[in-house]
Amino acid sequence: MAELLDPVSLPQLQVRGACPHDCPDTCALVTTVRDGIAIKVQGNPDHAPTGGVLCNKVSHYAARTHDPERLLHPLRRVGPKGSGRFEPVSWDSALSDIAARLSAIAERDPQAILPYSYCGTMGLVQGESIAARFFHKLGASLLDRTICASAGAEALTQTLGGKVGMKVEFFAEAKLILIWGSNSIASNLHFWRLAQEAKRNGAKLVCIDPRRSETAEKCHEHVQLLPGTDAALALALMHELVVNDWLDHGYIAQHTLGWEALRERALRWSPERAAQVCGIPAQQIRDLARDYGTTRPAAIRLNYGMQRVRGGGNAVRAVACLPALTGAWRHRAGGLLLSSSGFFPADKATLQRPDLLAGRKARTINMTTIGDDLLRPSSPEFGPAIEALVVYNSNPVAVAPESGKVVRGFAREDLFTVVLEHFRTDTADFADYVLPATTQLEHWDIHGSYGHTDVLLNRPAIAPVGQARTNTQVFRELAARMGFTEPCFRDSDETICRQAFGTHVDFELLLEQGFASLQVPEAPFANGNFPSASGRCEFFSERLARQGLDGLPDHLPNYEPAGSSTRYPLAMISPPARNFLNSTFVNLQSLRDIEGEPLLELHADDAAARGIADAQIVRVFNDRGEYLCKARISQRARPGVVHGLGIWWRKLGLAGTNVNQLTSQRLTDLGRAPTFYDCLVEVRPA
């Protein structure tokens, strides 16, 4: 076994690592360190998916780590919740008090304690390893981590058998690429480089998106459908594939399940019917179907924007059926990619130790509905009221929907809240204790990916800044103070890195070069062999049918369809601002200077009808709340649809709110996910 070097002890060096952020690219990093300070973070040129290139956000990671506003020592609240008034406190005092208060609550009912975390880091060590072990041993409520990708994940699982797809590098060889529900330039930069290579080699690029994004502008064609109508478009494409016989009958017969039923449903969706639902020309649907049905190889890069509506799971299912109809999977440059994470053989049981529940049946709380759940009293149906919340790797006050309720829940004086953070976020302002966490440059971690098929190892490049501690160290010390004696709480971070993939990945190779590729076939489903129960692409899902759901994909109208309300006539989507990643990086002045300020994009016709001028302050509102921001009259918006670019911290908003003041806690059809883009509003001058 190779010795694990301690790079912190070296005066000047370059250290290999991995980007921790919630992005499909999972870039390999090289951090240059001088005198114990990270002076530069670059993409690793030896890692093919990264190619030495980073997005503008992560290029600022060294500045973020050494930012003067970085939290450097534990803080204890001394003012009202939300005021952000704290005093310094020692680690020993903070952890002792936290352990005592959690122990007292757990004696009454441990389910009154809730962890709240997501993908502030995608790392398997600083994410759900020691933390999950701690909460399992405690018997705390479980968190249903649904806020981003679970509708699409469930849809892929019901259709293909898992979160799997084509290998991203082969998009460069495709002759047609549908970029569906993705602003790749902003959120999937390294895929965009492959798409550009394909374009130079003669491929046609089509963007399907309600917003005329930077990506849509650079594609050959933009299909600007209404939010939440993607399944209708996919079914109409199937209709045209059937009536024109642009089908691979051999592939359908050998490698799919439920074709006759899907065919019958597709034939009900003429281009004219879908055009009326989607708000696009019928001829555009016919032309797109012809391109898809007659071009080889054809590839679809699907992303998560299109699943954040009521029927998001069904929409992903419908799109995921398309490659099997045309036999696109036969080609390594054909098929579909939404997520590759199902290829990674991570040993979640060893990492998280659910066996520590020891037979107890803890309740599960959906992170999307945290606003309602924090305000809900004890009841036989719900169980105990939430008395304590431990937040790490997330900023729910900014990112969770219907944030007016979230704020009221976090403001409860009887709620004990602990937040592990790098900066004083909106959520940190409501904490009883804020504990300074390490950044990616200061700890060990190991990463899979949902955009490629490489495992990456992250080494610490510098010593923790100030008194920052790793998430794992915090939960180890809490476990010790609460009397948890299991050996798993003494596993080092390096040990957990080795445990994550066991013998499936050569850890010595990870130590040597920082990454290792999984052995995935170039065309994984050329001969079927899907990871579904049948081994086939399942157009009809027996498992869904047994749950009383429709076994076939269908179009489900939004909860709040565009044009359905005279009171709130505008459909609003809230795509990410290009220079932020969810609510991360918002505090960096350099990136805020590039992004500008909170904006609402709207079409000139909608602005004129409301007497709104460009750059005017407007009030965006519905029954859930209101949001003040600046109007931008923009060709990116189609009539009837507005774009509230997010996710700005609430404290940086004009009235102390952000776009999630308006979004709903309703859940998707599959996967129990949020419906951020299923939202009607009205806009008026402020």
N, C-alpha and C positions, 0 to 999 in steps of 0.2 A: 504494500500500500504506500503510495507516494505521501510524503510528509506535507501537511497543509501549511504553507508558508504564511507568515504574518506580515502582509505588505505595509502595515502601519509603522513598523519599526524601521523601514527603509527611508532615507532622506529624500530621494527623488526617483520617481519610477512611473511606469505606465501600467495600469491595472485593468484587466479585462472584466467586464460585467455585462449586465442586461438591463434594458429599459423596463421599469416596473409598471408602466402605465397601461390603462385599459384601451388597448389598440391592437388590431390584428397583426401588426408588423413585428412586435416583440424584437426590437433591434438589439444587436450585440454592440456593447459600448467599449470604448477605450478611454480611461480617465487618466489625465496627466496630473501628477502630484508633485508639488515642490514645497519643501519645508513643512510638510503636513497639511498643506492646503490644496484642494482641488482647483486647478487653474483652468482646466479645459476638459470638456466631455465631447468625444467624437464618435462617429459610427466606426465599427470595426471593419476595415476593408477586406479582411480575410473571410468574413461571414457573407455568403452569397446573397441571402435575402436582404441584408442591410446594405452591402456594397459601399461601406464607408460614408453613407449619407444619413443624416438625422433630420427630423422635422425641426422647424424653427422653435417649437416649444421646448423640446428636450435639449436642443443646443444651448439653452439657458440653464441647464440643470446645475452646473457648478455655481452659478450666481444664485440660484434658488437655495442651494445647500448653505451657502455662506451669507445669505440675505441678512441685513441688520435687524429685520423684524422676526427672525427665527426664534422660536421658543427655546430657551436655554436652561430653564430650571422649572421644577414643579410649581404650580400656582394653586392657591386656595381662594375660593370666592369670598369676598367681603361686602359686595353690594347686591342689589336686587338681581334676580335672574334676568339675563339679557343685557345687563348694563356693561358687562365686560370689566368689572372692577374686581381685581384680585390682589393677593399679597404673596410674596415668595414663601415657600415652605420646603423643608428638607424632604428628601425621598423617604427616609425612615418614617417621619411623621405622617406623610401622605399615605404611604402604603399600609401602615398600621391602622390608620383611621378607616381607609377604604375596606380593608379586610374585616375589621370589626363591624362595620355597618352592613357589609354584604352577609357576614355570618349571622347577624341578628335577623335580617330579612329571611335568609335561608332556613333558619330554625322555624319560622312560621310557615313559609312555603317558598321553596327555591324558584318556583315558576314565576314568582313576582319579580325575578331578575331577568333581564333581557339583554343579550349582546346585540349590537347593531354594527355591522361591518359590510363592506363590499370590496370594490376593486381599486381603492386608493393605492394598493400594490397588488399586482397579479401574482406575486411570489407565493409559493407553496409553504414557505417557512414563516415569513412575517405575516402571512394571511391566516389561514386556518390550520395551524399545527398545535403549538402549545396552547393557544387561545381556545381552540375547539376542545382540547383535552380538559382544560380548566372548567369550561362551562358544562361539558358532559359530566364530569365528576361532581360538580355542584348540583346538577339536576335542574339547571336553569331552563327557561323557555327556549325553544329552538327558533331560529330565524329563517324564514323562507326567503332566500336571497334571489329576488325576482326582478329587480328594478331596471334591468337592462335587456337581458337576452333570453329569458326563459320561455317566452312564447315561441320564438324561432327555434330554440333548442328542442322543445317538445314537438314542434311540427316536423323537424328533421328526424327525430327519433321515431315518430309515428309513420314516417314515409320511407326513409332510407334505413332506419334501424339505429341511428346514432348521429352524433354531430361530426359528420364526415363529408368529404367532397373531393374535388379534383386538386391536384398539387398546384400551388399558386404559380410556380415558375413556368408552367406550360401555357399560361395565358398568353405569353409572348408569341406562341405559334398559332393562336386562333385566328380565324378569318372573319369572325363576327363575335363581338363581345357586348352583351347586354349588362350595363352597370345599373342595377336595380335597387333603388332606395339607398343610394350611397353617394356622398360627396367625397370621392376618393382622394382628390387633391388635398383636402383638409384632414381626412380621417383614415387614410389608407395609402400613404404616399408611395410606398414601395411597390404596391400593386399598380399604381398609376404609371410608374416607370415601365413596368411590363406591358401595360396597355399601350403606352406610347411606342414601345418597340414593335408591338403588333401593328399599330397604325402605320408606322413607317414601312412595314412589310406588306401593306395593302389591306389590312383588316378594317372593317367598318365598326365604329364605336357608337352605341346607342345608349343614352342616359334616360332612365325612367324615374321621374322625380317630380313632385308637385312644385318644387322650387327650381328656378333656373340658376343653379349653383355654378360655382367656378368650373366644376367638372362638366356640367351640362353644356356650358359655353364652348368647351373644347372638344366635344363629341360631334360626330357627323350629324346626329339627329337627337332631338330632345322630345320625349313623350311626356307632356306636362299634365298628368292626370290629377284628378281631385284626390285629397287625402282619403285613405281608407278604401280605395276602389281597385287595389292591385289584383285581388282575386278575380274580379270581373274581367279585367284585362287578360289575365292568364287563361281563364276559361274560354274567352273569345279566341285567343291564339290556338287553343286546342281545337275549337270549332273549325277553324280554317285548316289546321293540320289534317283533320278528319276529312272534310269535304273535298280537299285537294289531294288527298292521299299522300301527304308528305310525312309518311310514317315508316318506321322500321318495324315491319310486322314480325320479323324473326326475333328481334330483341324483346318486343312486347310479349310474344308468346312464351319465350324461354325465361325471362327475367323480371316479369311484373305480375302483380296480383290485383284483380278487380277491374280489368280493362273494360269489359262490356258495360259495367255500371258507370264508369267514368265517361265512356264514350257517349252514353245516353244523356248524361248531365251536360257534357260539353256542347252537344248539338242544340241545347236550349239557349246557348249564349251566342247569338249571331253578333257580328261586328256592330250592327245597328243598335242592338240592345245594350251592349257593353259601352258603346260610344255615348249613349244617353247617360249611363251611370257614371262613367269616368270623366265626362266633359271634354272629350277629344274627338277628332273626326273618325268616322268609321273607316275611311280609306287608309288612314294612318295605321289602324289595327291590321287591315288586310296586308299592307305593305310590310309591316313588321313580321307578320306571320310568314309571308313569303320568304323574307330574308332568313328567318330562323329555320324554316322548313327545308330550304334549299341550299344553305351554306354549310360547308363542312371544312374544318370543325368549327362548331359554335359553342361558346362558353358564356355562362351567366355568373357574374359577381354580384351576389345578393348581400345586402347588409341590413342592419337592424332598424333603420328608420321606418321601413314600411310595416313593421310588426307592432308599432306602438298605437294601435287602434283596436276597437272591439274585436274585429275579425282578423287580427294580425296573425294568429296561428293558422287559420284556414288559408290566408293569403300565402304564407310561406309554404304550406303543403301544396297548394295549387302550382306555384312556381317550381317547386322541387319535383313535380311530376313531369315537367316538360322534357328534360334531357332523355328520359327513358322512352318517350314517345318517338323521338327522332333517332334514337340510337346514338346520341351524342357521347354517351359514356364509353363507346368503343374506342374513342380517340383520346390520347393523353392530353390533348389540347381542347377537349370537349367535356361538357358536363356542367357542374355547378359547384360553387363554393360559397357557403355562408360561414361555416366554422369547421376548422380542422381539429378541434380540441378532443374529439372522440378517438382520435388515433393515439393519444398519449396514454400510456399505461401507468398513470400515477396511482400509487398505493394509498388511496384515501383512508382506508381503515387503519393503517399503521400511522398515518399522519395525524388523524383526528381522533382516533380511539373512541368510537361510539359505544364500545363495550363498557366504558366507564359509567354509562347510565345504569348499568347493573339491573336491567329489567324494568326500570322506571319508564313510564310513558309520558314524556314531557310534551306539553302542547306546542304547537307551531304558530308563530305570528308572522304574517306577511309584511315584509319591510315596506311595501308600497302603501299599506294602509296605516302606517305608524301614526298619522294624525288622529284618526278615529280611535286607534287602540290606546293611545296615551290618555285619551279623554274618557275611556270606558271604565265604569266602576266594576268592582267585583260582582260576579254573577255565576249561577250554576252553569250557564252555557259558556261564558267566556273564561271562567276561572278567576284567579285573583287579579286585582288591578295591578298594573305595572308600577312597582315601587322603586326600582333601580334600573338604570340604563348604562351600559358600558359601550362607548362608541370608539371604534378604531377603524382606520382605513375608509372613512366615510364622513360626509358633511350633510346629514339629513335635513337640517333646517334650511339649507339652500337647495338640495337636489330632490327631496321627496315632494310628491304632488300635493295640491291643495294646502300650501304651506301656511296659510292662516291658521289652520287647525294644528299643524305641526308646531308652530310657535306657541300656541296656547298650551299644548301638551308639555313642551319643554319648559314652559314658564311655571309649571306647578311647583309650589314651594315644598310640597311633600314628595317630590320626585328627586331621588339621589342620582346624580349624573356624573360620570367620569368620562373624560375625553382624552384619548391619546392622539397627539397632533404635532405638526411641524410649525403651524402658525395659528394665530387667533382668528379662526374661522367664525362664521355665523353660529355654528353649533357650539364651538368652544365658549362663546360668550354666555351660554346658558349652563355651563358646567359648574359643579361644585368643586371638582378638581380637574385641572388641565395638566397632563403629564407629557413632557417633551419627548417626542419619538425620533428615532434615527431616520435618515433618508437612505436611499439606495446606495449611496456612496460610502455608507458607514456600517453595513452589516452583510452577513452571508445570506444568500437566497438562491433558489433554483426555480426555473420557469419553463412551462410549456408555452404553447402559442395557440391562438385560434385563427391564424392566418398563414402559417407555414408548418413544417413538420420537423423542427429542430428543438432540442432541449438546450437551454442556456443556463450557465452557472454564473452567479454574481458574487465576486469577491469584494470584501470591504477595501476601499481605496484609502480612506483616512480614518482616524480615530473619531468617535462620536464628538460632535461639536457641543461645547458646554457640558451640561449634565444629561444630555439626551441618552435614552436607553432604548434598546430594541423592544418591539412588541413581545417577543418571546421572553426576554428577561423580566419584563413587568409581570407577565402572567406566571412565570416560574416563582417569582418572589411572593406574589399573592397566594399561590398554591402552598408555598411553605408556611406562610403566616396563618393559613386556614387549616393546617394540619394534613394536607394531602401528601402521602408518603410514597405513592407509586413511583417506581424507577423512571417511568416515561417523563416525569416532570424534571428530571435531571439531564435529559438528552441535550447535548450541545447543538447549536445551529448547524455546525458542520456535520454532525451525526444525522440530523434530520435531512440535510441535503442528500446524504447517501441513501437514506431510507426512502426518499420520495419515489424513485423509479426502480429501486432494487437492482436486480441483475439485468433489467431490460435496457439499461443505458450504461455505457462504459464510463465510469466516474473518473478513471485516470485520464481518459481523453478530454473530459470536461475540464479537469485541472490543467491539462496541457494547452488546450486551444480555446476554452471558454464555451464551446458548443459541440453538440453531437447530433447527427441526423438519425431520425427513425427510419427503419427499413419499411417504406411504404411503396407498393407497386406504382409505376409511372401512370398507368391507367387502372386505378384500383377496382373499377366495376365494369371493365370491358367484358367480362364473362359473368356478370351478375355478382354473386358472392357478397351481397349487401349484408350488413350486420343486423338485419331484421330477423324475426323468428322464422320467417319463411325463406330467408336468403334472397328475397326478391324486393324490388321497389314496390311498396305496397300503396297502390292508388286507393284501395279500400283498407281501412284499419279495423280489424276485428276487435282490437283492444278498445278503441274509441266507441265502437258499437256496443260493447258490453257495458260501457259506462253510461249508456243512454244517449250518446252523442252521435252525430252524423258520421258514418264511417268514410264518407267521401268528402273531399274539399269542396267548399261552396263560398260564395260571396255573402258575407254578413254585413249589412249596412252599419255605419258608425252609430254609436249611442247618440251622437250629435251630428247628423249628416249636414254637409254644406247645403245651405239654402232651405233648411227645414224650419227655421225660426225667423219670424219677423222682428222679434225683440233683439236677438243676437244673430245677425245675418252673415257674419264673417267666420269662416273656418280658420282656426289658428294652429299652425305647427310651430314647434320651438327647436329648430335644428341648432347644433352646437356652433358657437362662434369659432372662427378658424384658429384663433391664437390661444384658445383655452382647451383643456381636456376635462369635460364635465365642469366641476368647480375648481379643479386644480390649475395653478398658474395665474389665477385671476388676481392674486395679490402682487404679482410682479409688475412694477410700474412700466418696465420696458415693453412688456407684452400688452399691457393696457393702453399704452401710448399708440401701439400699432392698431389695436382693435378699435380704439376710440371710446365709445360709450354705449350704454344699453340702447338698443335700437328696435324699432318695429318697421319691417319692410312692408309696404303696401303699394298696390297698383294705382296708377294715376287716376283711373276712373273712380275707384273707391275713395281716394283722397278728395277728389273734386266734389263728389256727392256729399261729403261731410265738411267741406270748407277747411280742409287741412292742407297746410303748406309744408314743403320740404323743410326739415330741421325744426319743425314746430314741436313743442312738448304736447303729448297726447295722453289721454286717459283711456286705457284698455280695460274693459270690465265685463263681468258676467255675474251670475248669482253667487259665485264662490269668492269674489273679491275684485280688486282693481289694482292696476299697475301703471305707474307713470314712467314714460320713457320718451325718447326723441323719435319722431317719424322720419323715415327715409322713403321717399317716393322712388320706386325702383322697378325696373323691368324684370327683376328676379321674381316678382310676385305676379300671379295671374289674378284676374278679377275675382273677387269673392273669397280670396285666401290671403291671409297675412302671416308674417313670420316674426315671431318674438325670439330673437337670437339669444341663446343662453350658454352657460349658466353663470350669470354674474352673481357675486355674493350680494345678499340682500342689503348689507350695510353700505354697499357702494351704489345702491339704487337711489333714484331721486326722492323717493318717499319711504326708503327703508324696506322695499319689497323687490321681488324679481318675478320673472314670468311664471314661476310655479305657484304664485298666488291664484292663478286662473285655472290651472290644470286639475284634473279629476282623479279621485282615488278608485274609480271603477277599474275592473280587471278585464283582461283579454279573454277570449274564448278558450284558449289553451294556455297552459303554463302559468296562469295566475299572475300575469305581468301587467305593468301599468299602461294606461292609454293616454300618454302625454299628447299625442297628435290628434286626439279625438275630442276637440274642444271648440265650442262656439263662443264668440265674443262680439262686442261692439266697440267702436273706437270713436272718440270725440276729442276736439281740442280741449286741452286742460285749462 
